[in-house]
């Protein structure tokens, strides 16, 4: 096998056009331009290498042959045999080396290119292995005392699943077969089977109902096998669904093959082609259908990463490779003549030029994927969870008489609405019954939101301020990326419970890169969370010992060593628990703890101390307080009560009970002087510490108040022991805690209560971007904090949202009873476009005008500009903003990649892009064709306000827009809004002369489209 063939095959793999059967994502994009790429690899690249050497050889040979003829004549004129002269011998050697060397040099270039690119490429990803020499690697080092480096540090971890979605292959006669995944989860909001194992199975014929935004129902029949109208494509539909526990994919695939080949349409028109043999050594009778269906149902073990700067990395490594493995000093020193050195330099020049062209193409591809990864993602869905006490009275009837909502109340809360009850009366009986606006027509949700925002605007700081929680269904990287402007420096506490990387399926990782894959996942998300943290905030990360060391070193690289507050050991099971039975004795110690790594953003951060229940300390026996006349009441309670009575009295009346601490060696000099003074008297001395807190000193000791040590649980006071870095009082969450079952493991509410109370106060913002079952969100809700939860798991709807609903309804498990939690709440739920959605909506628009340009220009376009230029309109077409409420994309509807068209919420997306804190929404898109959003931008203060006006330009033209603006008193002379955004063309005046003083007045009127486009792609490399 020639080096040229091996190189081209490797480049086919690297450019990902070796899988023409994969019809989704970046595969589909590259396959659509496979002709141009194949032409470059099979013709342009080899021709360039051949030309580089043949041109040089031809020029040199002609010159050397002329010189040889002259040298021979000169030798003969001197009477010397020409072949014996040094000049003739040198020229003959040059000519012979040139004739032999051209082919050898070409082979050497192919071999070096193959070696170089194979060295860094691994199953869909380039791994940043910086070679020093041979198998010795170099890492970037800036003189740190200690540093952490991992193989994928220069890459984004992007893996969200391992299933192929759509797959297409071409038969010998040119017809195509298309495997398409359809959504099996027709009742996904209520499905009970998420924990079961899923498999690809042939779809069954069935009817599915679609509900449009107005609540109208249409029925569609899904057929497992269909032919397109032109008869050129056979579409075979699959579902990714739960099957019996003992099922195997191979058996289900065999069943699907049999069913397909027995189908009447297939037997009549497609059976012969699908039954052609595609044998292997192990399966000599394998058919073409079996081959492709087996490929389709396999796991995708490639494409885990996107490189942050592939071009820079490969160009740096290329220079290093050439210096160390091509340009060898020994070869130069041992060269017999300069022509050999000249030939080596020409080989290096050719190798470098060709390699840089390939790198440019690869960098274009990787940078394009990086651009799509970093692109802010669209809001694809929004709804609210609202308790009845928030619902305006005039909307109660519509809310209560919704059959889907009533069914959910019965299912979740066992509440059935009597037919004869008044709506207001029912809402008073069940004020915390949860309304899920996704169960209502979109038009009603718009009306409800408008009225709700108006009522909150009048009673508080507006809709965002009144909203308790934000729940986002999304990859956490994409969600954090979208939240940057809106929540910068606002989060007071972050708790995360990431996958522990056990190797048992809790985390997808690249073979041989298990730990570095995990670190890349964590690192970039920490970098995005960091700017959201308030300067006086903390982050807690719970982890097991598998990644604890790596986690800590990575966190220190972000927060700094001074901001590592504690490593807390959380006891998660008893010493006599099941772990003690299952441990491999003599090999491992059984595990009863996990770690809680605790970091602050600023070294000046201080947390609120906590106390854990303990036996009463009888040193707290002094009752001391100042009477109205200024004298001090001092009483030794031991002289009045027995021990039991003293404890009862003190715990009921802790306000004036003290212990006297006489070990004060570390006290300041001023305090020591006061202590010394108090030793000789029975007077109480008073002083104030550096924080202005009053302290009492009595008989040579500092009075330590009992009130600080009181722990209240279930309404009962207990004596508290100051908390330490070992938390052995937490225990585990009960199976029923939160009102849901979650096999992945729930964190106990008691744990999150402690963390949140250590670091926040009422209305502070808490975040968890590995939300899981929702413990953090629910505890924050119960404690009166604002919160953000982010989760992408399949259990988002049936576990997480269900738990949130039960929490704001007022369920009594977890910490509810101990804090007397009653319920009530307003929660916003978002879903975001995924990276896979972005890829699957790409369409390359071929620019035919390039076909007539010179070949050099076409090659330059292919290597540097093709993807960006031809995908531009499908990434974000601002022409569609003329009708912004009809903007649609294909959005995944299942974990395996089935998708359907879905309306995108441009209004909500733009609010997050500009960081608007929303106070008021007037949503009349369904009635009058516009939406107005009022709020405040991050750089605005006090009474400064911004208005965003979205309109359907076909309904609201120039004249109608002017009327809307006049009704809002928006003009340059108005001071109602400091900034106004409007979509579409308009003729609104932005400047005029004041009638009062003749001065020029202006209105900051900004078009939405360029700002939307700029902010959507404004993300910098994380």
Secondary structure, DSSP 8 states (H G I E B T S, - for coil): --HHHHHHHHHHHHTT-S-TTB-SHHHHHHHTTHHHHHHIIIIIHHHHHHHHHHHHHHHHHHHHHHHHHHHHHHHHHTT--GGGSHHHHHHHHHHHHHHHHHHHHHHHHHHHHHHHHHHHEETTEE----EEETTEE-----S-SS----TTTTEEE-----B---EEEE-TTS-EEEEEEE---TTGGG-S-TTS-EEEEE---EEEEEE-TT--EEEEEE-SEEE-TTS-EEEEEEEEEE--TT--HHHHHHHHHHHHHHSHHIIIIIHHHHTSB---SS-TT-BHHHHHHHHHHSB-----EEESSHHHHHHHHHHHHIIIIIS-HHHHHT-SSHHHHHHHHHHHHHHHHHHHHHHHHHHHHHHHHHHHHHS---EEEEEEEEEGGGS-GGGHHHHHT-HHHHHHHHHHH-----TTS-HHHHHHHTTT-EEEGGGS-HHHHHHHHHHHHHHHHHHSS-HHHH--EEEEES-HHHHHHHTHHHHTTTEEEEEE------SSSSS---TT-HHHHHHHHHHHHHHHHHTTEEEEEEEEEEE-TTTHHHHHHHHHHHH-GGGEEEEEEEE-S-TTSHHHHHS-TTT-----EEEEEEEESSTT------EEE----TT--EEEEE-TTS-EEEEEGGGTS-HHHHHHHHHHSGGGEEEEE---TTS-HHHHHHHHHHTT-S-EEEEE-TTS-EEEEETTEEEEEGGGGEEEETTEEEEEEE--SEE-S-----TTGGG---TT----HHHHHHHHHHH--TT-EEEESS-TT-HHHHHHHHTT-EEEEEE-STTIIIIIIHHHHHHHHT--TTTHHHHT-----EEEEEEE--HHHHHHT------GGGGGS-HHHHHHHHHHTHHHHHHHHHH--GGGGGBGGG-EEEEE-STT--EEEEE--HHHHHHHHHT-EEEEEEEETTTTSEEEEEEE-TT--TT--EEEEEEBTTTS-HHHHHHHHHHTT-STT--S-SEEEE-S------EEE-TTT--EEE--EEEHHHHHHHHHT-----
